[in-house]
Amino acid sequence: MSLRAWALVAAALAPRWGSAAEPPPVAGSPTAAPPPGTDGAAAAKAEAAARFQRGLELLRERAWSGALAEFLASRRLYPTWSATTNAAYCLKQLEQLDEALDLFEILLRDFPDTLPARAKEAAQREVVALRERVGTIEIQGAEPGAALSIDGRSRGEYPPLAPLRVAGGRHVVRVYKEGFEPFEAGVTVAGGQTARVAAPLRPLIVAGRLRVTERSGWALDVVVDGNTVGTTPWEGPIAVGEHTVMLRSAQRFGTPPAPVSIRRAQTTSLSLAAEPLDAAIRVTPSPADASVAIDGIFVGRGTWEGRLRPGAHRIELVADGYFGAERQVALDRGGWALVAVALARDPGAPRWRDPPRFTLELGGALALSPTLGGDIAERCGARCSQGLAAGGYGVFHGGYEVDLGTRFGFGLAAGHVRLGQSTRGRSAEIRAVGIAAPNVGEADESIQLRGVLAGAWAGLGFGGRYPVRLRLGAGAVIGSVADARTGTFTTSRGERYGVGPAVQVPSAAWFYLDPEVRVGVRLGERVELSAGVDVLVLVGGAARWDAGQAINAAGDGYGQFDAEALTSPVLFAVLPGIGARYHF
């Protein structure tokens, strides 16, 4: 049977409230009820039963926060295994996994004789599963006796006497000791792993002093920025700046949070009047480092728990990279509320932008073009055949990229391009020296365009795990166009003869444009593989056949081919390819 099922049937299996069979409170528990037989014990049991039933109603409605508050209140009044089971289940649903694990272990430890066998087995399975999702934080290098807190929850003093367990995820660690600057750091913990935090405290040099008194002279704990620093009347050094102070005691007396401003080398006095604070609240934000304000007063970052006056209160939460949120909560006298707020991520916030970085990218592609153009292509008639121009393209991009909401990059490019095209059976003429009529025939040609390119580029990037990149490159290509000709011709006397190969390699230069689009996949933090397509446009390098080259015309002596454009002045090629990218 699942744990949720046990949570819902706990009322049926639990001992009847007020019956003689009800087990006594856990020995030594700070929440134990008064001794049996007293009026206080009977009243506590009755209120505990009522809160337990309200918790069950909220549990069935899946109102986890409200149900947890009722079950914990029932446990404080009169601990039972059924209230403990339900509270642990609610904590798990609220993703407070470390506290859920603690409570399941308490359940197995404190109720060994009264816990039904099937409920015990279910709880044991939960302990095993939660231990894989809960990690620990090891704080190192702090001052002995320093107060420790994680996500606003006090964890004792340094060095801790037990492992500091937390749910896997992001947490805020605070370390405080009088006379030192407070330490605060965020840490990410993986389930089943230990994260270490070095927390050396620096002596407080730039400071003022704070004097706190309670107007009626009561001795209450003084809490500054979530850390208990002493009892009233209290005076001590405090870092310059804004702070939050409140008084509290174990008897529900205290003060709501109060702001105070500390100035350098000055003593600030704060006199507070304690009052009954008959309501309690716990605020659990996500992300864990969100700032929490209650009724307009900043009370800290991360989880905050404390006592307030009954009535309406305004909870405000803000965090870098998230949209702020506000909640209104009404606290009943004697009540306890849990306010869990998950802030919505602001995708346009600077927090989510990648830091500036250098990029290196190597790409290779197949180069395809319908034709290289020029006079060769234009004079390829009905009996002539011409293949697709094909070749290869390799390029290296180096650049710098910044994140402006959309990633913008720019840099330099260097590479090599090659395109070749063959023509068969093209009508051609050789003009023999001293003979009026040309030698007519057919020529086969192989044209090879080769060049080295160098230029600059700029581009935009979108997306996370599968980025899309748009880039435009421009620059120059320096190279050549080689033409190797063979063929069969007829002399003026009707004799057939063969020619070639006749080869020319005129140099050429082009201006190039290279728009491209790529889709990639990230492999880790720094490496990306991609596939995409470029359109390479070459402008200006119309290489020509040199008519001055002598060709053996058999019986007619020597002749020349006419001067011809080997390529068009504007060429383009489609370049489908792949690439690898590294940034640092």
C-alpha positions in Angstrom: 0.0 0.0 0.0 1.3 3.5 -0.9 2.3 6.0 1.7 -0.5 8.3 0.6 -3.0 5.6 1.3 -1.6 5.1 4.8 -1.8 8.9 5.3 -5.5 8.8 4.5 -6.3 5.7 6.6 -4.2 6.8 9.6 -7.3 8.2 11.3 -9.0 4.8 11.1 -5.9 3.0 12.4 -5.0 5.6 15.0 -6.1 5.1 18.7 -9.3 6.9 19.6 -8.8 10.3 21.0 -9.4 10.4 24.7 -9.6 6.6 25.2 -7.6 4.7 27.7 -5.8 3.0 24.9 -4.2 6.2 23.7 -0.4 5.9 24.1 1.3 8.6 26.3 3.3 11.3 24.7 6.9 10.6 23.7 9.1 10.6 26.7 11.4 13.5 26.8 9.8 15.2 23.8 9.7 19.0 23.9 6.1 18.8 22.6 4.9 16.2 25.1 1.6 16.9 26.7 1.2 17.5 30.5 1.1 14.4 32.7 -2.0 12.2 32.1 -4.9 12.9 34.5 -4.5 16.6 34.6 -7.0 19.1 33.2 -4.2 20.4 30.9 -3.6 17.0 29.4 -7.3 16.4 28.7 -7.6 19.9 27.0 -4.4 19.3 25.0 -5.7 15.9 23.8 -9.0 17.4 22.8 -7.5 20.2 20.8 -5.0 17.8 19.3 -7.8 15.6 18.1 -9.7 18.5 16.6 -6.7 19.7 14.7 -5.9 16.2 13.5 -9.4 15.9 12.0 -9.1 19.3 10.3 -5.8 18.2 8.9 -7.4 15.0 7.5 -10.1 17.1 5.8 -7.4 19.4 4.2 -5.3 16.3 3.2 -8.3 14.9 1.3 -8.5 18.2 -0.5 -4.8 18.1 -1.3 -4.3 21.3 0.6 -0.8 20.3 1.7 0.3 23.5 3.5 -2.9 23.8 5.6 -2.9 20.1 6.4 0.8 20.2 7.5 0.1 23.1 9.8 -2.8 21.2 11.5 -0.8 17.9 11.9 2.2 19.7 13.3 0.0 21.6 15.7 -1.6 18.3 16.7 1.8 16.8 17.3 2.9 19.7 19.5 -0.1 19.3 21.7 -0.1 15.5 21.9 2.2 13.4 19.6 0.8 10.3 17.9 2.1 8.1 15.1 -0.9 9.0 12.9 -0.3 12.8 13.1 3.5 12.1 12.6 2.8 10.0 9.5 0.5 12.6 7.9 2.8 15.5 8.7 5.7 13.6 7.1 3.6 12.9 4.0 2.6 16.5 3.6 6.3 17.6 3.9 7.2 15.2 1.1 4.4 16.7 -1.1 5.7 20.2 -0.4 9.3 19.0 -1.4 10.6 19.7 2.1 12.4 16.4 1.8 15.0 16.7 4.5 12.3 17.6 7.1 10.1 14.8 5.8 13.0 12.3 6.2 13.6 13.6 9.8 9.9 13.0 10.6 9.8 9.5 9.1 12.9 8.6 11.2 11.2 10.1 14.3 8.1 8.0 13.4 10.1 4.8 13.4 12.2 5.7 16.4 9.5 7.0 18.8 6.6 4.7 18.0 8.2 1.2 17.7 5.4 -0.6 19.7 2.3 1.2 18.4 3.1 1.6 14.7 1.2 -1.0 12.6 3.4 -3.4 10.7 2.2 -2.2 7.3 2.6 1.4 8.2 6.1 0.7 9.5 7.1 -1.0 6.3 5.8 1.9 4.2 7.7 4.4 6.4 10.9 2.3 6.0 10.6 2.4 2.3 10.2 6.2 2.4 13.3 6.5 4.5 15.3 4.5 2.0 13.9 6.6 -1.0 14.3 10.0 0.7 17.9 9.3 1.7 18.7 9.1 -2.0 17.1 12.5 -2.6 18.5 14.3 0.5 22.1 15.4 0.6 24.3 17.0 3.3 26.1 20.3 3.7 29.5 20.3 5.4 30.6 23.7 6.6 34.3 24.2 7.0 36.5 26.8 8.5 34.0 28.7 10.6 34.6 30.1 14.0 33.7 27.8 16.9 30.4 28.7 18.5 29.2 30.5 15.3 25.4 30.2 14.7 24.5 28.2 11.6 21.3 28.4 9.5 20.3 27.0 6.2 17.4 28.6 4.3 16.5 30.5 7.4 16.2 27.5 9.6 18.6 27.4 12.6 21.0 24.4 12.5 22.8 25.0 15.8 26.4 26.1 16.3 29.7 25.3 14.6 30.9 22.7 14.6 27.5 20.9 14.1 27.0 17.7 16.2 25.2 15.9 13.3 25.2 16.1 9.5 23.3 19.1 8.1 20.8 17.4 5.8 19.0 19.2 3.0 16.8 18.3 0.1 18.7 18.2 -3.2 18.7 21.6 -4.9 19.8 25.2 -4.2 20.2 26.4 -0.6 21.4 29.5 1.3 23.9 29.0 4.1 24.4 31.6 6.8 27.1 31.7 9.5 27.0 34.4 12.3 29.2 35.2 15.3 29.3 38.4 17.2 32.4 40.5 16.2 32.6 39.0 12.7 31.0 39.9 9.4 28.1 37.6 8.7 28.8 34.9 6.1 26.2 34.0 3.4 26.6 31.8 0.4 24.5 29.8 -2.0 25.2 26.1 -2.6 23.8 23.4 -4.8 23.5 19.9 -3.3 22.8 16.7 -5.1 20.8 13.9 -3.6 22.9 11.4 -1.6 26.0 13.7 -1.9 27.8 16.1 0.4 28.5 19.7 -0.6 31.3 21.5 1.2 31.1 25.2 2.0 34.2 27.1 3.2 32.9 29.8 5.6 35.9 31.7 7.1 34.6 34.7 9.1 36.3 38.0 8.8 36.6 40.3 11.8 34.1 43.1 11.8 36.1 46.3 11.2 33.6 48.8 9.8 30.8 48.7 12.3 28.4 50.5 14.6 26.8 49.3 17.8 23.2 48.3 18.5 21.5 48.5 21.9 18.2 46.6 22.3 15.9 46.8 25.3 12.5 45.6 26.2 10.3 48.3 27.6 8.9 46.3 30.5 12.3 44.9 31.4 11.6 41.4 30.3 14.5 39.2 29.3 13.8 38.0 25.8 16.0 36.6 23.0 17.3 39.3 20.6 17.2 38.1 17.0 19.1 40.1 14.4 18.8 39.1 10.8 17.5 35.7 11.8 20.4 35.1 14.3 19.9 35.0 18.1 22.6 37.3 19.4 21.7 37.5 23.1 19.0 38.5 25.6 17.6 41.9 26.5 19.0 44.2 27.5 21.7 43.6 24.9 24.4 45.7 23.2 26.9 44.6 20.6 28.8 45.5 17.4 26.8 45.2 14.1 27.8 45.7 10.5 26.9 49.1 9.0 23.7 49.0 7.0 20.1 47.9 7.3 19.0 45.1 9.6 15.9 43.5 11.0 15.4 43.0 14.8 12.8 41.1 16.8 12.4 39.7 20.3 11.0 36.3 21.1 10.5 33.9 23.9 9.3 30.3 24.4 6.0 31.7 25.9 4.7 33.2 22.6 5.8 36.7 23.7 7.8 38.8 21.4 7.8 41.6 18.8 7.1 41.6 15.1 10.1 42.3 12.9 11.4 45.9 13.2 13.9 47.6 10.8 17.0 49.4 12.1 19.7 51.3 10.4 23.3 51.1 11.8 25.8 53.8 11.2 29.6 53.6 11.4 31.1 54.3 14.9 27.6 55.2 16.3 25.4 53.4 18.8 21.8 53.0 17.8 19.2 52.3 20.5 16.1 50.3 19.9 13.4 49.9 22.5 10.8 47.3 21.8 7.6 46.4 23.6 6.9 42.7 23.8 3.3 41.5 23.3 1.6 38.1 22.9 2.2 36.8 19.4 -0.5 34.2 19.1 0.0 33.2 15.5 2.9 31.7 13.6 3.9 31.5 10.0 6.5 29.9 7.8 7.4 31.3 4.4 9.1 28.9 2.0 10.1 30.6 -1.3 11.5 29.1 -4.4 14.2 29.9 -5.4 15.7 29.3 -2.0 17.6 32.6 -2.0 14.5 34.8 -2.6 14.1 37.9 -0.3 11.1 37.8 2.0 9.3 40.9 3.4 6.4 40.8 5.8 4.2 43.9 6.0 6.8 45.8 4.1 9.7 44.9 6.4 12.6 42.8 5.0 13.1 39.7 7.2 15.7 37.8 5.3 16.5 35.6 2.3 15.1 32.1 2.0 12.8 30.4 4.4 11.5 32.5 7.3 9.6 31.3 10.3 8.4 33.3 13.2 5.5 34.5 15.3 3.2 37.4 14.4 0.1 39.1 15.6 -3.2 37.4 14.5 -4.8 39.0 11.5 -4.0 40.0 8.0 -0.4 40.2 6.8 1.2 40.9 3.4 4.0 38.6 2.3 6.3 39.9 -0.5 9.0 37.9 -2.3 11.6 39.0 -4.8 14.6 37.3 -6.4 17.0 38.2 -9.1 15.9 36.7 -12.3 12.3 36.1 -11.2 9.0 38.0 -11.2 8.1 39.3 -7.8 5.1 37.9 -5.9 2.8 39.0 -3.2 0.5 36.9 -0.9 -2.1 38.0 1.6 -2.5 35.7 4.6 -4.9 35.8 7.5 -3.6 34.3 10.7 -6.0 32.9 13.3 -5.3 33.2 17.0 -3.3 30.1 17.9 -2.9 29.2 14.3 0.1 28.3 12.2 0.3 28.9 8.5 2.7 27.6 5.9 3.1 29.9 2.8 5.0 28.2 0.0 5.6 30.5 -3.0 7.3 29.5 -6.3 8.4 32.6 -8.2 7.9 32.6 -11.9 11.2 32.9 -13.9 11.7 36.1 -15.8 13.3 34.9 -19.1 14.5 38.4 -20.0 16.4 39.0 -16.7 20.2 39.6 -16.9 20.7 36.7 -14.4 19.9 34.1 -17.1 22.3 35.7 -19.7 25.4 33.8 -20.5 28.7 35.6 -19.6 30.8 37.1 -22.4 33.0 34.4 -24.0 35.4 33.7 -26.7 34.3 31.1 -29.3 36.2 28.8 -31.7 34.4 26.9 -34.4 35.5 24.5 -37.1 33.1 23.6 -39.9 33.1 21.5 -43.1 30.5 21.3 -45.9 29.7 19.9 -49.3 29.7 22.7 -51.9 27.0 22.4 -54.6 26.2 24.8 -57.5 24.0 24.4 -60.6 26.7 26.0 -62.8 29.9 28.0 -62.8 28.5 30.0 -65.7 30.6 32.0 -68.1 31.0 31.4 -71.9 31.6 27.7 -71.3 28.1 27.2 -69.9 26.4 29.5 -72.4 27.9 27.7 -75.4 26.9 24.2 -74.2 24.3 23.3 -76.8 21.9 20.5 -77.4 24.7 17.8 -77.9 26.6 19.1 -74.9 26.3 17.8 -71.4 27.3 19.6 -68.2 27.4 18.1 -64.7 26.5 19.8 -61.4 29.3 21.9 -59.9 30.4 20.2 -56.7 33.3 20.5 -54.2 34.0 21.2 -50.6 34.2 24.0 -48.1 36.1 24.2 -44.8 36.1 27.2 -42.5 37.4 28.3 -39.1 35.5 30.9 -37.1 37.0 32.7 -34.1 35.0 35.3 -32.2 33.6 36.9 -29.1 30.0 36.5 -27.9 27.9 38.5 -25.5 24.4 37.9 -24.2 22.0 40.8 -24.7 18.9 38.8 -24.2 19.8 37.3 -27.6 23.3 36.1 -27.9 25.3 38.4 -30.3 28.7 37.4 -31.6 31.3 38.7 -34.0 34.7 37.7 -35.2 37.0 36.6 -38.0 36.8 33.7 -40.4 39.4 31.9 -42.6 38.9 28.9 -44.8 39.1 27.2 -48.2 36.6 26.6 -51.0 36.7 24.3 -54.0 34.2 23.8 -56.8 34.6 21.7 -59.9 32.4 21.2 -63.0 32.9 19.0 -66.2 31.5 19.7 -69.6 31.3 17.1 -72.4 30.8 17.7 -76.2 30.8 21.5 -76.3 31.1 23.0 -79.7 34.5 24.8 -80.0 36.8 26.3 -82.6 40.5 26.6 -83.1 41.7 29.5 -85.3 44.7 28.3 -87.2 47.3 30.9 -88.1 47.0 32.1 -91.7 43.8 30.2 -92.4 40.6 32.0 -92.7 38.2 29.2 -91.8 38.4 27.9 -88.2 38.9 24.3 -87.3 35.6 23.1 -85.9 35.2 20.4 -83.3 34.0 19.4 -79.9 35.8 20.0 -76.6 35.6 18.4 -73.2 36.5 20.6 -70.2 37.1 20.3 -66.5 37.0 23.6 -64.6 38.2 23.8 -61.0 37.7 26.8 -58.9 39.9 27.0 -55.8 40.4 29.8 -53.3 41.4 30.8 -49.8 38.9 33.0 -48.0 39.4 35.5 -45.1 36.8 37.8 -43.7 34.7 38.8 -40.7 31.3 37.7 -39.4 28.5 38.7 -37.1 25.6 36.6 -35.8 22.8 35.9 -33.4 22.1 32.9 -31.2 18.8 31.7 -29.7 17.9 28.8 -27.5 19.4 26.7 -24.7 20.0 23.0 -25.1 19.4 23.1 -28.9 20.6 26.5 -30.0 19.8 28.1 -33.3 22.4 30.4 -34.8 22.1 32.9 -37.7 25.4 34.3 -39.1 26.5 36.6 -41.9 30.1 36.5 -43.1 31.8 38.8 -45.7 35.3 39.1 -47.0 37.6 38.1 -49.9 38.5 34.9 -51.7 41.9 34.7 -53.4 42.4 31.8 -55.8 42.4 30.5 -59.3 40.2 28.9 -61.9 41.8 26.0 -63.7 40.6 24.8 -67.2 41.8 21.5 -68.7 40.6 21.1 -72.3 40.7 18.1 -74.6 38.9 17.6 -77.9 38.6 16.5 -81.5 38.8 19.0 -84.4 38.9 19.0 -88.2 41.5 20.8 -90.3 40.8 22.9 -93.4 41.5 19.8 -95.5 39.1 17.6 -93.6 41.6 15.8 -91.5 40.5 14.9 -87.9 43.0 15.4 -85.0 43.0 15.4 -81.2 43.9 18.2 -78.9 45.1 18.4 -75.4 45.0 18.4 -72.7 45.5 22.2 -72.9 45.6 23.7 -69.4 45.4 27.2 -68.1 45.2 28.4 -64.5 44.3 32.1 -64.4 44.3 33.7 -61.0 41.1 35.3 -59.7 39.7 37.2 -56.7 36.2 37.6 -55.4 34.3 39.4 -52.7 32.2 36.9 -50.8 29.0 37.0 -48.7 28.1 33.9 -46.6 24.7 33.9 -44.9 24.1 30.8 -42.8 21.7 29.1 -40.4 22.7 26.4 -38.0 21.0 24.2 -35.4 23.1 22.7 -32.6 23.1 20.5 -29.6 25.2 21.3 -26.5 27.5 18.6 -25.1 28.3 19.8 -21.7 29.1 23.4 -20.7 31.5 24.3 -23.5 31.1 22.1 -26.5 28.4 22.2 -29.2 27.9 20.2 -32.3 25.8 21.7 -35.1 24.4 21.1 -38.6 23.4 23.8 -41.0 23.4 25.3 -44.4 25.3 28.3 -45.9 24.8 30.1 -49.2 28.2 31.3 -50.5 28.0 34.2 -53.0 31.1 35.1 -54.9 31.2 38.4 -56.8 33.8 39.9 -59.3 36.3 37.1 -60.2 35.4 36.3 -63.9 38.5 34.4 -65.0 39.1 34.1 -68.8 40.9 31.8 -71.1 44.0 33.4 -72.6 43.8 33.4 -76.4 47.5 33.7 -76.7 48.2 30.1 -75.9 49.3 28.1 -79.0 47.5 24.9 -79.8 48.8 22.2 -82.2 46.4 22.2 -85.2 47.9 19.2 -87.0 48.1 19.9 -90.8 47.1 23.5 -90.3 50.0 24.3 -88.1 49.2 26.2 -84.9 46.2 28.0 -83.7 44.4 29.4 -80.6 41.2 29.0 -78.8 39.1 32.2 -78.5 39.3 34.2 -75.3 36.4 33.0 -73.1 35.0 33.7 -69.7 35.5 30.5 -67.6 33.0 31.6 -64.9 30.3 34.1 -64.4 31.0 37.4 -62.5 28.5 36.3 -59.8 28.6 32.7 -58.5 26.7 31.0 -55.7 26.9 27.7 -54.0 24.8 25.9 -51.3 26.9 24.5 -48.5 25.2 21.9 -46.3 27.5 20.9 -43.5 28.4 20.2 -39.9 30.5 22.0 -37.3 32.0 21.8 -33.8 32.1 24.8 -31.5 34.0 25.4 -28.3 33.7 28.5 -26.0 35.7 29.7 -23.1 
